[in-house]
C-alpha cells in the first residue's frame, strides 16, 4: 500500500490527531506521574511525525505498513528516553530515533550478498589470526596475516569487512539506572553528528524570535559573510545601527538558547 493512501496499518492517517506544544507539555506532566492513558494519547498525537519520517524511505522497496510500525517503535523509544530538561522540542529528539529504527530494520531485512571468494579469504584470515595469536601471544596485524596466507593486505581487509555484521548506531551498549549508552555516543563525528543537527534546529528556532530587520542582518552577516558596512548599504541604514541591531539580535538568540 502506498504511503500517500489514506490507510496505513489500518489507521486512517487523515484523521490522526495533532498536538500543540501546550498539549504535549500537559501530557508529559501526566506521563511522568505514570498516567498510561496520557502516554497513549501522546503516542497517537505524534503518529503524523512517524508518517513524515517513514515517507523518506518510500523508495526502499519495503512494505510501508512494516516501516510505519518500526517507526512507531522508534517513537516509543524516543518518548522513554526524552529528557525535558534539555529544552529541546520532542520532535527534534524523536526524528533521529525514528530514522535509526527504520535504517536498522532495512539493514536487518536486506541481507548483503558476499561472494564465495571473499568469504573464503575472510575465514582463512580469521583462522590464521587465531593461530598467530596463540603462537606469538599477541594479536597479529593485517599485514602479518596477509603475509602468512599470501594475500594482499587490501584483500584481507575487504574480506573481513564484507562478513562483518553491521551495527546500528542506536544499539544500546550499556544501561545503568535507566540511562542508556548507545553506540553512537561513543563515536566522534566532527563533521556531521546529531548534536550539530540539533544545534542547527535550535538556532533556527532562536532566529524565529527575531524581528524581520534583525533576521535580515543576521542572515547577511553570518550566512552571506557580509561586513557591517556592506549590510548597512544594502538595507539603507547606518553602520552604527547595524552594529546595535546585530548585538541585540545575538543577545536575543543567546537568551533563547
N, C-alpha and C positions, 0 to 999 in steps of 0.2 A: 504494500500500500504506500503510495507516495506521501511525502511529508506535507504537501500542500493540500491534502484532503482534510476534511473536517474531523474524521475519526482517526484516532491513533491509540492503540492498545485499548480499544473500546471506550476511549474518552472523547467526548465532544470538545475538541480544542477551541472551538469558537466560543464556548461558554466557560472557559477557565477563568477563575477569579483573578483580579489584580489587586494587590495590597499596596496601600500607601505607606510611606515611611513611618507615619504615626501608628498605623495599624500594626506594622511589623514590630515596632517598639513595644506596644501593649502586649502583643502575643509573646514576645521574648520574655517579658516580665512574668507572664503566666507559665511559660515553658520552664523557666528557672525555678519556679515553685512546684514543678512536677505535674503540670496540667497536660495530660495526654491529648485532650481534645484540642487545646491550643496548638500543640505540636502538629497535629494532623491538619489543622486549618492553615498553619504556616507553610507546610509542605505543599498543600494544594494551591496555595496562593503564589507559589514560586514555580509551578509547573510550566508556565509560559517561558521562564528563564531556561529551563531544561530544553524546551522545544526549540528555542532560538539557538542554543549551543549545538544540539543534535543536527540542526539543519546544515551546519558546517561540514558534516560528514555525509552529505547527500550523495556524493559520488563514490562512496566506499564500496558500494555493492551489497552492503549488509541490510538485513531487514530493519526498516525504520522502527517497527514496534519493539524489536530487541534492543536497539540503540536507545530508544526512549526509556525503557526500563533500566538500562545500565546508567543512563544519565540521572535517573531518579535516585539510584544508589549513591552517585556522586553528590547529589543534592543533600541527601540524608547525612552523609559523612561530613559535608561542609557544615551542616547545622550542628552536628555533635561536637565539632572541633572549633567552632567560631568563637572568637574572643571579642566581646563587645568593647573592652577597654582599649582596643587598638584604634577606635574611632574611624573605622573603615566600613563602607557600605557592605551589607551582606552579599549583594550580587558581585561586588568586586572580588570578594574572597571565594565565592562559590564557583564562579566560572572556571578558574583553573582546575578545581577539584573535579568538576563535571567533565571537562575536556580530558583530564587524566584518566578517569574511569573509562571513557569511550575509547581512548587510544589503547589502554591496556586490554580492553575487550577485543578490539580489532587485531591487536598483536597476538593474543592467545588463540584467536579463531582463524588466523591466516598463517598456517604453517609455512615456513620458508624452506624451499627445497634446496638441499645441499647435494652437490654431485658426489658420486661414489668415490672418485679420486680424491676429493678434498677430505671426505670422511676418513679414508684410509690413511692419508697423511696425518690428520689430526690424531687418530687413535695410535698411530705409530709414535708420534711425538709425545703423547701422554705416557705411553708405556716406557719410552726411552727416558723421559723425565723422572719417572719413579726409580728406574734403575740407577741413573746418575745421582739422584738424591741420596739413595742408600749407600752408593759407592763412595761419594765424596763428602757425605754428611752435611750437605748444603743443597739449596735449590739451584739447579743449573740455569744459565742464561739461554735465551733463544738461539744465540749463535752456537753455543755448545751442543744444544740439541740438534740443530741443523747440521753441524759437522758430523755428529755421530750417525745420523741417518742419511747423510749425503744428499740433503735437500737444501735449497736456498733459505736463508732466514725469513725472507719476504713470504715465501710459500708456506712456511711453517706458521707464521703469524696469521696469514689469511685463513689457513685451515682451522686453526684454533678459534679464531673469531667467528668462523662460519657455524661451528657447532655449539658456540656458547649460547646459553639461554638468556634472552633479553630480560632485563629487569625494569619494572615500572618505577618511575621517579616517585610515585606515590605509594611505593611498597613500604609498609612500616618495618623499621629495623629495631626499634626499642620503645618500650612503653613503661612509664613509671608514674604511678599515681594519676593516670588519666592523661598525662602529657605524652603524646606520641611523637617519636622522632622518625621522619621519613627519609628515604634515600636522598631525595632532592636537597634536604637540609645539610647533607654532608658534601655536596658538590658545589664548587666555586665556579661561577659563570659570570664574569665581569661584564660581558657584552650584552647578554640577553637573559635576564633572570626574573622570576616572578616578582621579587621585591621592587625591581626597577619598573616593571609594568604597573604594579600597584601604585608606586610613587607618581608615575605619569598620570594615572587616573585621578589620584588625589590632587595633583597640580591642576589638572583640568577643572576639577570641582572647585578649587580655590579661585581660579580665574573667573568662574561664573559669578563670583561675588563682586567683581569689579564693574564700575560703570563703563559705558561704551568708550569714552575717551581714554580712560586708564587702560582698558583692554587693548585698544589700538596701539598705545605707547609700548606696552609690554611685548606685544607681538612684533612690532617694528624693531624694538631694541634687542630682544632675545631670540626671536625666531628668524628675523631677516638680517640681524647683525648691523643695524644702522646706528650711527652715533647720535647723541642727543641733538646736535646741531642739524643733522640731516632729518631727524624726526620733526624738529621744530619747523623746518622749512616745508616739510610735507603736509603737516596739519595746521600750518599758519598760526603758530603761537611762538613765544619767546623760548630760548633755550633754558632760561631760569624756570619758566613754567613747566617745561618738560621734566626738568630735574625734580621739581617739587611733586608733580603728579606721579612720577615714577617711584619716588620714595614712598608716597602714600599707598600706591598700589602694592608695592613689595611688602609694606607693613601689614596691609590687609591680608595678603596671601599668607604671610608668616603667621599671623594670629589664627587664621583658619586652620593651617596645617599643624 
